[in-house]
């Protein structure tokens, strides 16, 4: 009998039992063992999660949170920049639209002033000054033709809306002959200079194309 101590036999037996148990455990799916530790892949090696120190795990989690926070902050900043750019563009578009509308309104007003407003109405008065009558004519006739219209009226009646030609009976600012012709515009043709101006404008437009056309004829013939 070889000289193997009792202690040596016990250690060898325990080792063998452990080895066999491990093999049996693997073969049987380790039904009685606790949850298997999941390996962690890193840099081509397999490391059990339990093998990573707890402090290192916390540090990695903290870095992940920081990266996520930085990403969220970048997204928020990008959204704010986009919103600000949209507001600036909207303000520019609104200003451009307002400018275009103002320009259109200005052109319309200028066109109205140039062509006049034959339908303009004025408060009725017992009498009118020359300045008032001329202001009416500027609005009715328009700035584009007013000078020519004024040249004719100045020579025909001196802006006296009650002027009467003693020999012919021509009446009013434009010396309509007979004066009753102006009743086609208004029954108040004797006392309302606006009615006389409207009739005179209609007459010049229909016969000569415009007050300036009538003025050209007047300069040659001294009547119209």
C-alpha positions in Angstrom: 0.0 0.0 0.0 1.3 3.4 -1.1 1.9 6.0 1.4 -1.0 8.4 0.8 -2.3 10.2 3.8 -5.9 10.3 4.8 -5.9 14.1 4.2 -4.7 13.5 0.6 -7.4 11.1 -0.1 -10.0 13.5 1.2 -8.8 16.4 -1.0 -8.6 14.2 -4.1 -12.1 12.9 -3.5 -13.5 16.3 -3.0 -11.9 17.5 -6.2 -13.3 14.6 -8.2 -16.8 15.2 -6.8 -16.6 18.9 -7.7 -15.4 18.1 -11.2 -18.2 15.5 -11.8 -20.8 17.9 -10.4 -19.8 20.6 -12.7 -20.0 18.3 -15.7 -23.4 17.0 -14.6 -24.6 20.5 -13.9 -23.7 21.6 -17.4 -25.3 18.5 -19.0 -28.5 18.9 -17.0 -28.8 22.7 -17.8 -27.7 23.6 -14.2 -31.3 23.4 -13.0 -30.3 23.8 -9.4 -27.8 26.6 -9.9 -28.6 30.4 -9.6 -28.9 32.8 -12.5 -26.1 32.5 -14.9 -23.8 35.5 -15.2 -24.1 37.1 -18.6 -20.8 37.8 -20.3 -19.9 41.3 -21.3 -18.2 41.7 -24.7 -15.5 44.4 -24.7 -12.5 44.8 -27.1 -12.6 41.2 -28.3 -12.8 39.7 -24.8 -15.6 38.2 -22.8 -16.0 39.7 -19.4 -18.7 38.8 -16.8 -20.7 41.8 -15.7 -19.9 40.8 -12.1 -16.3 41.1 -13.0 -16.6 44.9 -13.6 -16.1 46.8 -10.3 -19.3 48.4 -9.0 -17.7 51.9 -9.0 -16.7 51.5 -12.7 -20.3 50.5 -13.6 -21.6 53.7 -11.9 -19.1 55.8 -13.7 -20.1 54.3 -17.1 -23.8 55.0 -16.3 -23.0 58.6 -15.4 -21.1 59.1 -18.7 -24.0 57.7 -20.6 -26.4 60.1 -18.9 -24.1 63.0 -19.6 -23.9 62.2 -23.3 -27.7 61.9 -23.4 -28.1 65.2 -21.6 -25.7 66.9 -24.0 -27.6 65.4 -27.0 -30.9 66.7 -25.6 -29.4 70.1 -25.0 -28.1 70.2 -28.6 -31.5 69.2 -29.9 -33.2 71.9 -27.8 -30.7 74.5 -29.0 -31.3 73.5 -32.6 -35.1 73.8 -32.1 -34.7 77.2 -30.6 -32.5 78.4 -33.4 -35.0 77.1 -36.0 -37.9 78.7 -34.2 -36.0 82.0 -34.0 -35.1 81.9 -37.7 -38.8 81.2 -38.5 -39.9 84.2 -36.5 -37.3 86.4 -38.1 -38.4 85.2 -41.6 -42.1 85.7 -40.7 -41.4 89.3 -39.6 -39.5 90.0 -42.8 -42.3 88.5 -44.9 -44.9 90.6 -43.0 -42.8 93.8 -43.5 -42.4 93.0 -47.2 -46.1 92.4 -47.6 -47.0 95.6 -45.7 -44.6 97.6 -47.9 -46.2 96.1 -51.0 -49.7 96.9 -49.8 -48.6 100.5 -48.9 -47.1 100.9 -52.3 -50.2 99.6 -54.0 -52.4 101.9 -51.9 -50.1 104.8 -52.8 -50.2 104.1 -56.5 -54.0 103.7 -56.3 -54.3 107.1 -54.6 -51.9 108.7 -57.1 -53.9 107.2 -59.9 -57.2 108.5 -58.4 -55.6 111.9 -57.9 -54.3 111.9 -61.5 -57.6 110.8 -63.1 -59.9 112.5 -60.5 -63.2 111.4 -59.1 -66.2 112.6 -61.2 -68.5 111.1 -58.6 -67.1 113.2 -55.7 -69.7 114.9 -53.5 -69.4 118.1 -51.4 -71.4 119.8 -48.7 -74.0 122.2 -50.1 -73.4 125.8 -49.3 -75.2 129.1 -49.9 -72.0 130.4 -51.5 -68.5 129.3 -52.4 -65.2 131.1 -52.6 -62.9 130.7 -55.6 -60.5 128.6 -53.5 -63.3 126.2 -52.6 -64.4 125.9 -56.2 -60.9 125.2 -57.3 -60.5 122.6 -54.7 -63.6 120.9 -56.0 -62.2 121.0 -59.5 -58.9 119.4 -58.5 -60.7 116.5 -56.8 -63.2 116.0 -59.6 -60.9 116.6 -62.6 -57.7 115.2 -61.2 -54.2 116.5 -61.1 -53.3 115.2 -64.5 -55.9 117.4 -66.3 -56.5 120.2 -63.8 -54.1 122.7 -65.3 -55.7 122.5 -68.7 -59.2 122.7 -67.2 -58.2 125.6 -65.0 -56.8 127.5 -68.1 -60.2 127.2 -69.8 -62.3 128.1 -66.8 -60.1 131.1 -66.0 -60.6 132.5 -69.4 -64.3 131.6 -69.7 -65.6 132.8 -66.3 -62.7 133.7 -64.0 -63.9 130.9 -61.7 -67.3 132.7 -61.1 -69.9 129.9 -61.0 -72.7 132.5 -61.5 -71.1 134.2 -64.5 -73.5 135.0 -67.3 -72.7 136.1 -70.8 -75.0 139.0 -71.5 -75.1 138.5 -75.3 -75.2 134.7 -75.6 -76.7 133.6 -72.3 -73.8 131.2 -71.6 -73.7 130.4 -67.9 -71.4 129.3 -65.2 -67.8 128.2 -64.8 -67.6 126.6 -68.2 -70.0 129.0 -69.9 -72.4 126.3 -71.0 -74.7 127.4 -73.8 -77.5 127.3 -72.9 -76.8 126.9 -69.2 -79.7 124.5 -68.8 -77.6 121.8 -70.5 -76.0 121.3 -67.2 -79.3 120.0 -65.7 -78.3 116.6 -67.1 -75.9 116.3 -64.2 -77.9 118.1 -61.5 -81.0 120.3 -61.1 -78.9 122.6 -58.9 -76.7 123.6 -61.9 -77.3 127.3 -61.3 -75.9 127.4 -57.7 -73.7 124.3 -57.3 -70.2 124.7 -58.8 -69.6 120.9 -58.4 -72.4 120.2 -60.8 -71.0 122.7 -63.3 -67.5 121.2 -63.1 -68.8 117.7 -63.6 -70.8 118.7 -66.7 -67.8 120.7 -68.1 -65.5 117.7 -67.6 -67.9 115.4 -69.3 -68.3 117.8 -72.2 -64.5 118.2 -72.7 -63.9 114.4 -72.5 -66.6 113.6 -75.0 -65.8 116.3 -77.5 -62.0 116.6 -77.2 -60.9 113.5 -75.3 -59.8 115.4 -72.3 -59.5 118.9 -70.8 -56.0 119.2 -72.2 -57.4 118.3 -75.7 -60.1 121.1 -75.2 -57.4 123.5 -74.1 -55.3 122.9 -77.2 -58.4 123.6 -79.3 -59.2 126.7 -77.3 -55.7 128.2 -77.8 -56.2 128.1 -81.5 -59.9 129.1 -81.7 -60.5 130.9 -78.4 -63.5 128.9 -77.7 -64.2 125.2 -77.3 
